[in-house]
Amino acid sequence: MHPIRVDSISSLLVHVSRQIHEFGWALIVTPYGDYLHHYTLGLPLRWRHQDLETFALDEERGSAYLTALVQRIQDGMRYRNGDFVSDLAAGYDLFLVENPCDPEGAPMTSGRLRLVWPDAHYRYPWHQGCERRCAAQAFIPPPSDVELQHLHCQLGVLGAVN
């Protein structure tokens, strides 16, 4: 899956619609400050699974990790808050959470599961002393963007057609 780069809402809707029709889901990459936010759209419609996201990974790894997880979901795998994924990143356990600040806290990711990774010392974003790039994963991009709300409504219509 090639990620969609967000440059305008109209081009985003066209690209997302195409990917949803062709694959049943879409992968979107948006910049937030110095980092990228990767997220899926469409998993609840086709596979009744929470959408997924990563924050602060480079484009290649973020896209590869989410695509690999979606392929597993398509094959019947179900992920939940608190699940570890040990076979995506060599030598690291990745963690799926709804709250990247406190995995036992209230959900903060607008219904998505966020894939997080530890720093070189195996500290996750919620651990004291976590390295800066790893700690950035605790950032929550604004979920109430008017464009994204509109996009989710559009996808709901597309899902009803499929």
N, CA, C and O of each residue as an XYZ file, in Angstrom:
648
protein
N       0.853     -1.176      0.000
C       0.000      0.000      0.000
C       0.893      1.231      0.000
O       1.795      1.354      0.828
N       0.637      2.140     -0.933
C       1.368      3.400     -0.963
C       0.591      4.407     -0.128
O      -0.614      4.567     -0.321
N       1.259      5.088      0.794
C       0.548      6.037      1.643
C       0.088      7.257      0.860
O       0.710      7.657     -0.124
N      -0.998      7.829      1.312
C      -1.518      9.063      0.738
C      -0.928     10.206      1.546
O      -1.040     10.225      2.772
N      -0.304     11.158      0.870
C       0.214     12.353      1.536
C      -0.886     13.408      1.483
O      -1.448     13.675      0.422
N      -1.184     13.996      2.615
C      -2.250     14.983      2.692
C      -1.727     16.332      2.213
O      -0.838     16.913      2.837
N      -2.282     16.837      1.096
C      -1.915     18.172      0.636
C      -3.149     19.065      0.524
O      -3.051     20.274      0.736
N      -4.292     18.500      0.200
C      -5.548     19.246      0.201
C      -6.675     18.257      0.460
O      -6.556     17.069      0.163
N      -7.751     18.754      1.009
C      -8.864     17.870      1.356
C      -9.485     17.261      0.103
O      -9.909     16.106      0.131
N      -9.546     18.015     -0.997
C     -10.172     17.459     -2.199
C      -9.339     16.322     -2.782
O      -9.886     15.287     -3.163
N      -8.014     16.503     -2.855
C      -7.194     15.407     -3.386
C      -7.176     14.239     -2.414
O      -7.110     13.084     -2.834
N      -7.234     14.524     -1.125
C      -7.284     13.463     -0.126
C      -8.522     12.596     -0.325
O      -8.428     11.368     -0.318
N      -9.676     13.223     -0.502
C     -10.913     12.460     -0.689
C     -10.855     11.591     -1.938
O     -11.315     10.449     -1.919
N     -10.297     12.115     -3.016
C     -10.186     11.342     -4.257
C      -9.290     10.125     -4.046
O      -9.662      9.007     -4.402
N      -8.104     10.344     -3.465
C      -7.159      9.237     -3.263
C      -7.692      8.208     -2.271
O      -7.562      7.004     -2.494
N      -8.287      8.676     -1.185
C      -8.832      7.748     -0.188
C      -9.960      6.931     -0.800
O     -10.032      5.720     -0.590
N     -10.835      7.575     -1.550
C     -11.937      6.852     -2.195
C     -11.415      5.752     -3.103
O     -11.938      4.637     -3.104
N     -10.380      6.069     -3.877
C      -9.799      5.057     -4.772
C      -9.227      3.881     -3.988
O      -9.470      2.722     -4.326
N      -8.463      4.188     -2.936
C      -7.859      3.099     -2.159
C      -8.916      2.271     -1.436
O      -8.800      1.048     -1.355
N      -9.935      2.925     -0.917
C     -11.003      2.179     -0.232
C     -11.694      1.246     -1.224
O     -11.940      0.081     -0.910
N     -12.006      1.745     -2.410
C     -12.665      0.897     -3.417
C     -11.768     -0.249     -3.866
O     -12.243     -1.367     -4.067
N     -10.475      0.020     -4.026
C      -9.564     -1.009     -4.524
C      -9.116     -1.995     -3.451
O      -9.063     -3.200     -3.701
N      -8.791     -1.495     -2.256
C      -8.191     -2.349     -1.226
C      -9.067     -2.559      0.005
O      -8.817     -3.474      0.790
N     -10.092     -1.722      0.183
C     -10.923     -1.813      1.380
C     -10.422     -0.948      2.520
O     -11.078     -0.855      3.558
N      -9.272     -0.313      2.348
C      -8.718      0.564      3.378
C      -7.744      1.532      2.722
O      -7.346      1.347      1.572
N      -7.365      2.563      3.463
C      -6.410      3.551      2.965
C      -5.378      3.833      4.048
O      -5.663      3.719      5.240
N      -4.183      4.199      3.620
C      -3.095      4.581      4.512
C      -2.763      6.044      4.239
O      -2.443      6.418      3.111
N      -2.842      6.861      5.276
C      -2.628      8.300      5.146
C      -1.430      8.702      5.992
O      -1.239      8.187      7.094
N      -0.622      9.626      5.474
C       0.530     10.154      6.198
C       0.395     11.673      6.242
O       0.281     12.325      5.204
N       0.408     12.231      7.455
C       0.340     13.678      7.620
C       1.503     14.142      8.489
O       1.834     13.482      9.474
N       2.131     15.266      8.142
C       3.201     15.792      8.995
C       2.621     16.572     10.173
O       1.640     17.300     10.023
N       3.224     16.416     11.324
C       2.922     17.216     12.519
C       4.255     17.641     13.103
O       4.949     16.836     13.723
N       4.615     18.893     12.910
C       5.917     19.372     13.376
C       7.036     18.617     12.678
O       7.079     18.552     11.449
N       7.934     18.051     13.459
C       9.085     17.320     12.918
C       8.785     15.859     12.620
O       9.669     15.133     12.164
N       7.569     15.415     12.865
C       7.255     13.988     12.786
C       6.116     13.710     11.810
O       5.390     14.613     11.395
N       5.985     12.441     11.458
C       4.891     11.996     10.594
C       3.886     11.198     11.405
O       4.247     10.452     12.315
N       2.618     11.370     11.055
C       1.519     10.615     11.645
C       0.967      9.726     10.532
O       0.423     10.230      9.549
N       1.105      8.412     10.680
C       0.555      7.434      9.731
C      -0.734      6.892     10.337
O      -0.770      6.577     11.526
N      -1.786      6.779      9.541
C      -2.994      6.153     10.064
C      -3.804      5.517      8.940
O      -3.721      5.909      7.776
N      -4.583      4.527      9.335
C      -5.434      3.827      8.380
C      -6.854      4.363      8.474
O      -7.268      4.889      9.507
N      -7.583      4.224      7.393
C      -9.018      4.493      7.356
C      -9.681      3.328      6.635
O      -9.180      2.858      5.613
N     -10.789      2.869      7.157
C     -11.561      1.836      6.476
C     -11.594      0.483      7.149
O     -12.429     -0.349      6.794
N     -10.716      0.230      8.111
C     -10.705     -1.100      8.742
C     -12.020     -1.423      9.446
O     -12.484     -2.559      9.349
N     -12.643     -0.473     10.152
C     -13.917     -0.815     10.790
C     -15.012     -1.168      9.784
O     -15.867     -2.010     10.060
N     -14.983     -0.525      8.624
C     -16.025     -0.772      7.627
C     -15.929     -2.159      7.009
O     -16.945     -2.835      6.846
N     -14.735     -2.586      6.667
C     -14.556     -3.836      5.947
C     -14.277     -5.017      6.866
O     -14.791     -6.113      6.643
N     -13.456     -4.798      7.911
C     -13.027     -5.923      8.757
C     -13.484     -5.807     10.206
O     -13.118     -6.632     11.043
N     -14.286     -4.782     10.504
C     -14.782     -4.583     11.871
C     -13.639     -4.595     12.891
O     -13.709     -5.255     13.928
N     -12.604     -3.856     12.567
C     -11.417     -3.747     13.414
C     -11.073     -2.266     13.569
O     -11.279     -1.479     12.645
N     -10.557     -1.894     14.720
C     -10.134     -0.515     14.927
C      -9.097     -0.118     13.882
O      -8.276     -0.935     13.463
N      -9.145      1.144     13.468
C      -8.081      1.653     12.620
C      -6.793      1.714     13.430
O      -6.817      1.692     14.660
N      -5.671      1.791     12.727
C      -4.342      1.773     13.334
C      -3.616      3.075     13.041
O      -3.958      3.784     12.095
N      -2.607      3.391     13.860
C      -1.791      4.573     13.611
C      -0.407      4.400     14.219
O      -0.196      3.572     15.106
N       0.526      5.198     13.724
C       1.847      5.349     14.336
C       2.147      6.836     14.343
O       1.545      7.607     13.595
N       3.074      7.228     15.187
C       3.504      8.621     15.217
C       5.009      8.639     15.417
O       5.536      7.921     16.267
N       5.697      9.451     14.642
C       7.140      9.694     14.759
C       8.005      8.605     14.133
O       9.192      8.514     14.447
N       7.445      7.786     13.266
C       8.262      6.867     12.466
C       8.506      7.505     11.104
O       7.729      8.352     10.663
N       9.587      7.099     10.437
C       9.808      7.595      9.082
C       8.751      6.980      8.164
O       8.085      6.010      8.527
N       8.612      7.555      6.979
C       7.528      7.136      6.079
C       7.611      5.657      5.714
O       6.594      4.964      5.689
N       8.813      5.176      5.434
C       8.967      3.784      5.009
C       8.572      2.797      6.112
O       7.787      1.878      5.874
N       9.112      2.987      7.306
C       8.797      2.045      8.392
C       7.351      2.156      8.850
O       6.693      1.138      9.066
N       6.850      3.368      9.000
C       5.461      3.533      9.418
C       4.503      2.862      8.449
O       3.568      2.177      8.862
N       4.738      3.061      7.161
C       3.889      2.444      6.136
C       4.024      0.928      6.139
O       3.027      0.212      6.044
N       5.254      0.438      6.250
C       5.482     -1.015      6.237
C       4.843     -1.691      7.446
O       4.211     -2.737      7.304
N       5.000     -1.105      8.630
C       4.435     -1.716      9.838
C       2.911     -1.764      9.770
O       2.305     -2.795     10.061
N       2.289     -0.644      9.382
C       0.825     -0.642      9.334
C       0.309     -1.559      8.237
O      -0.691     -2.249      8.436
N       0.963     -1.582      7.093
C       0.544     -2.483      6.017
C       0.638     -3.934      6.460
O      -0.262     -4.723      6.175
N       1.712     -4.300      7.152
C       1.863     -5.678      7.645
C       0.760     -6.029      8.643
O       0.218     -7.133      8.603
N       0.427     -5.103      9.532
C      -0.643     -5.373     10.499
C      -1.994     -5.506      9.802
O      -2.795     -6.371     10.157
N      -2.248     -4.650      8.812
C      -3.518     -4.741      8.081
C      -3.612     -6.073      7.333
O      -4.685     -6.675      7.292
N      -2.527     -6.537      6.752
C      -2.561     -7.839      6.072
C      -2.933     -8.947      7.050
O      -3.675     -9.865      6.699
N      -2.425     -8.866      8.262
C      -2.780     -9.859      9.282
C      -4.250     -9.746      9.676
O      -4.918    -10.759      9.888
N      -4.751     -8.522      9.774
C      -6.168     -8.315     10.086
C      -7.030     -8.898      8.970
O      -8.047     -9.536      9.243
N      -6.635     -8.687      7.726
C      -7.368     -9.251      6.596
C      -7.390    -10.775      6.655
O      -8.338    -11.404      6.185
N      -6.346    -11.366      7.230
C      -6.262    -12.825      7.377
C      -6.956    -13.330      8.637
O      -6.915    -14.526      8.927
N      -7.597    -12.429      9.393
C      -8.377    -12.849     10.550
C      -7.811    -12.490     11.911
O      -8.473    -12.719     12.923
N      -6.614    -11.938     11.969
C      -6.025    -11.542     13.249
C      -6.801    -10.369     13.835
O      -7.260     -9.496     13.099
N      -6.947    -10.347     15.151
C      -7.609     -9.247     15.841
C      -6.665     -8.706     16.902
O      -6.130     -9.459     17.715
N      -6.466     -7.398     16.884
C      -5.607     -6.756     17.868
C      -6.467     -5.954     18.829
O      -7.522     -5.432     18.467
N      -5.986     -5.871     20.068
C      -6.676     -5.098     21.099
C      -5.662     -4.230     21.838
O      -4.451     -4.426     21.734
N      -6.186     -3.282     22.575
C      -5.355     -2.444     23.429
C      -4.507     -3.324     24.344
O      -5.029     -4.205     25.028
N      -3.207     -3.082     24.352
C      -2.306     -3.836     25.218
C      -1.592     -4.988     24.545
O      -0.743     -5.628     25.165
N      -1.913     -5.270     23.289
C      -1.242     -6.368     22.580
C       0.186     -5.974     22.194
O       0.451     -4.839     21.798
N       1.100     -6.946     22.320
C       2.473     -6.788     21.850
C       2.599     -7.432     20.479
O       1.948     -8.437     20.196
N       3.433     -6.855     19.635
C       3.760     -7.420     18.332
C       5.279     -7.576     18.315
O       6.013     -6.588     18.313
N       5.736     -8.811     18.304
C       7.172     -9.080     18.464
C       7.912     -9.371     17.169
O       9.134     -9.520     17.189
N       7.213     -9.455     16.046
C       7.891     -9.895     14.826
C       7.899     -8.863     13.694
O       8.113     -9.225     12.537
N       7.672     -7.596     14.006
C       7.730     -6.560     12.968
C       9.073     -5.840     12.941
O       9.621     -5.584     11.868
N       9.598     -5.517     14.105
C      10.855     -4.770     14.213
C      11.874     -5.654     14.916
O      11.708     -5.988     16.089
N      12.913     -6.027     14.212
C      13.920     -6.942     14.763
C      14.457     -6.428     16.095
O      14.972     -5.314     16.191
N      14.324     -7.266     17.114
C      14.865     -6.945     18.424
C      13.990     -6.087     19.311
O      14.383     -5.764     20.432
N      12.804     -5.707     18.836
C      11.929     -4.843     19.628
C      10.520     -5.411     19.689
O      10.005     -5.953     18.711
N       9.913     -5.275     20.856
C       8.486     -5.552     20.988
C       7.749     -4.246     20.744
O       7.999     -3.248     21.420
N       6.852     -4.255     19.787
C       5.999     -3.100     19.544
C       4.714     -3.327     20.327
O       4.316     -4.466     20.569
N       4.078     -2.251     20.715
C       2.957     -2.309     21.640
C       1.790     -1.563     21.009
O       1.983     -0.456     20.507
N       0.594     -2.125     21.017
C      -0.604     -1.461     20.510
C      -1.390     -0.908     21.693
O      -1.775     -1.649     22.598
N      -1.625      0.406     21.675
C      -2.299      1.058     22.797
C      -3.321      2.076     22.303
O      -3.216      2.595     21.192
N      -4.305      2.350     23.146
C      -5.263      3.425     22.882
C      -4.853      4.704     23.605
O      -5.435      5.764     23.377
N      -3.848      4.602     24.478
C      -3.355      5.758     25.215
C      -1.828      5.697     25.246
O      -1.263      4.982     26.074
N      -1.147      6.434     24.358
C       0.312      6.362     24.307
C       1.012      7.059     25.473
O       2.234      6.973     25.593
N       0.261      7.747     26.332
C       0.839      8.382     27.519
C       0.791      7.441     28.716
O       1.665      7.485     29.581
N      -0.229      6.593     28.765
C      -0.434      5.671     29.884
C      -1.254      4.499     29.357
O      -2.468      4.632     29.202
N      -0.628      3.351     29.075
C      -1.357      2.245     28.451
C      -2.524      1.719     29.280
O      -3.378      1.001     28.758
N      -2.571      2.066     30.559
C      -3.695      1.642     31.393
C      -4.700      2.768     31.598
O      -5.700      2.588     32.293
N      -4.441      3.928     30.999
C      -5.313      5.082     31.146
C      -6.465      5.068     30.156
O      -6.612      4.144     29.356
N      -7.271      6.104     30.228
C      -8.428      6.239     29.340
C      -7.964      6.374     27.890
O      -6.918      6.969     27.631
N      -8.735      5.825     26.938
C      -8.369      5.934     25.521
C      -8.214      7.397     25.089
O      -8.973      8.269     25.512
N      -7.211      7.643     24.236
C      -6.928      9.006     23.773
C      -6.741      9.096     22.264
O      -6.458     10.185     21.764
N      -6.883      8.023     21.527
C      -6.518      8.026     20.109
C      -7.726      7.992     19.177
O      -7.623      7.483     18.061
N      -8.848      8.516     19.607
C     -10.048      8.593     18.763
C     -10.447      7.240     18.193
O     -10.879      7.148     17.044
N     -10.304      6.198     18.990
C     -10.725      4.872     18.557
C      -9.678      4.075     17.815
O      -9.902      2.900     17.522
N      -8.543      4.671     17.502
C      -7.481      3.937     16.812
C      -6.584      3.229     17.821
O      -6.514      3.610     18.989
N      -5.903      2.196     17.346
C      -4.834      1.566     18.116
C      -3.519      2.138     17.619
O      -3.230      2.092     16.423
N      -2.722      2.676     18.528
C      -1.424      3.231     18.134
C      -0.331      2.201     18.368
O      -0.209      1.635     19.454
N       0.458      1.970     17.330
C       1.615      1.093     17.412
C       2.786      1.927     17.929
O       3.211      2.880     17.276
N       3.309      1.562     19.114
C       4.435      2.292     19.697
C       5.623      1.362     19.869
O       5.458      0.146     19.969
N       6.816      1.931     19.903
C       8.046      1.161     20.022
C       8.871      1.755     21.156
O       8.678      2.914     21.523
N       9.783      0.974     21.710
C      10.645      1.484     22.777
C      11.873      2.187     22.198
O      12.193      2.042     21.018
N      12.550      2.947     23.053
C      13.814      3.554     22.636
C      14.932      2.511     22.730
O      14.662      1.338     22.988
N      16.158      2.923     22.525
C      17.294      1.992     22.523
C      17.503      1.308     23.873
O      18.172      0.278     23.956
N      16.929      1.885     24.927
C      17.052      1.306     26.274
C      15.768      0.591     26.692
O      15.563      0.318     27.875
N      14.906      0.289     25.724
C      13.643     -0.435     25.928
C      12.672      0.315     26.840
O      11.927     -0.297     27.605
N      12.689      1.651     26.749
C      11.716      2.478     27.466
C      10.670      2.939     26.452
O      11.004      3.398     25.360
N       9.404      2.809     26.833
C       8.292      3.253     25.996
C       7.963      4.712     26.329
O       8.489      5.245     27.306
N       7.106      5.369     25.540
C       6.832      6.794     25.757
C       6.357      7.140     27.171
O       6.586      8.257     27.636
N       5.719      6.227     27.842
C       5.191      6.504     29.181
C       6.228      6.264     30.283
O       5.930      6.475     31.459
N       7.419      5.836     29.928
C       8.483      5.618     30.913
C       9.326      6.879     31.107
O       9.610      7.609     30.157
N       9.715      7.114     32.349
C      10.601      8.225     32.700
C      11.923      8.089     31.938
O      12.476      6.993     31.857
N      12.426      9.176     31.388
C      13.726      9.171     30.725
C      13.732      8.624     29.315
O      14.800      8.402     28.745
N      12.570      8.403     28.744
C      12.475      7.906     27.369
C      13.128      8.922     26.424
O      12.977     10.130     26.607
N      13.849      8.432     25.419
C      14.504      9.314     24.449
C      13.481     10.187     23.724
O      12.332      9.786     23.538
N      13.909     11.381     23.316
C      13.017     12.391     22.733
C      12.173     11.854     21.576
O      10.955     12.031     21.573
N      12.790     11.213     20.610
C      12.040     10.730     19.442
C      10.995      9.697     19.854
O       9.879      9.706     19.334
N      11.337      8.824     20.766
C      10.392      7.825     21.255
C       9.284      8.494     22.070
O       8.112      8.141     21.934
N       9.653      9.457     22.914
C       8.666     10.162     23.743
C       7.658     10.917     22.882
O       6.522     11.128     23.305
N       8.063     11.329     21.669
C       7.160     12.053     20.774
C       5.939     11.219     20.405
O       4.922     11.773     19.987
N       6.020      9.912     20.550
C       4.880      9.046     20.220
C       3.672      9.305     21.109
O       2.552      8.926     20.767
N       3.897      9.951     22.251
C       2.797     10.246     23.165
C       1.954     11.418     22.670
O       0.895     11.696     23.233
N       2.414     12.114     21.614
C       1.660     13.237     21.067
C       0.350     12.744     20.468
O       0.305     11.715     19.794
N      -0.698     13.486     20.722
C      -2.015     13.143     20.177
C      -2.399     14.220     19.163
O      -2.791     15.318     19.559
N      -2.293     13.926     17.852
C      -2.742     14.911     16.860
C      -4.218     15.228     17.070
O      -4.982     14.356     17.483
N      -4.625     16.453     16.795
C      -6.011     16.838     17.047
C      -6.997     15.945     16.300
O      -6.944     15.873     15.072
N      -7.896     15.263     17.011
C      -8.838     14.355     16.360
C     -10.046     15.054     15.774
O     -10.817     14.437     15.038
N     -10.230     16.336     16.084
C     -11.470     16.988     15.690
C     -11.328     17.874     14.462
O     -12.172     18.740     14.232
N     -10.279     17.678     13.668
C     -10.151     18.457     12.438
C     -11.423     18.308     11.612
O     -11.912     17.198     11.398
N     -11.947     19.428     11.154
C     -13.175     19.393     10.363
C     -13.000     18.505      9.141
O     -13.911     17.761      8.777
N     -11.829     18.576      8.501
C     -11.595     17.781      7.303
C     -11.654     16.288      7.602
O     -12.233     15.526      6.828
N     -11.067     15.866      8.704
C     -11.080     14.440      9.022
C     -12.475     13.973      9.409
O     -12.865     12.852      9.084
N     -13.230     14.819     10.097
C     -14.614     14.470     10.417
C     -15.397     14.267      9.112
O     -16.151     13.304      8.967
N     -15.202     15.187      8.177
C     -15.874     15.092      6.884
C     -15.430     13.834      6.141
O     -16.252     13.144      5.537
N     -14.141     13.539      6.184
C     -13.607     12.363      5.512
C     -14.221     11.089      6.079
O     -14.587     10.191      5.321
N     -14.339     11.000      7.394
C     -14.946      9.812      7.996
C     -16.405      9.666      7.552
O     -16.875      8.550      7.331
N     -17.123     10.786      7.420
C     -18.503     10.720      6.916
C     -18.517     10.200      5.488
O     -19.350      9.365      5.137
N     -17.598     10.690      4.661
C     -17.509     10.229      3.277
C     -17.214      8.738      3.225
O     -17.801      8.015      2.419
N     -16.308      8.274      4.081
C     -15.961      6.858      4.089
C     -17.129      6.010      4.552
O     -17.292      4.878      4.096
N     -17.941      6.539      5.448
C     -19.129      5.811      5.873
C     -20.060      5.564      4.696
O     -20.636      4.484      4.568
N     -20.203      6.557      3.848
C     -21.022      6.405      2.643
C     -20.389      5.385      1.711
O     -21.092      4.542      1.155
N     -19.067      5.445      1.529
C     -18.381      4.489      0.660
C     -18.531      3.069      1.185
O     -18.737      2.131      0.413
N     -18.427      2.915      2.503
C     -18.545      1.586      3.093
C     -19.922      0.988      2.868
O     -20.060     -0.223      2.694
N     -20.936      1.834      2.871
C     -22.294      1.342      2.652
C     -22.475      0.853      1.222
O     -23.304     -0.017      0.956
N     -21.693      1.416      0.300
C     -21.791      1.030     -1.105
C     -21.086     -0.290     -1.362
O     -21.555     -1.095     -2.166
N     -19.947     -0.527     -0.680
C     -19.139     -1.738     -0.926
C     -19.842     -2.998     -0.513
O     -19.291     -4.089     -0.659
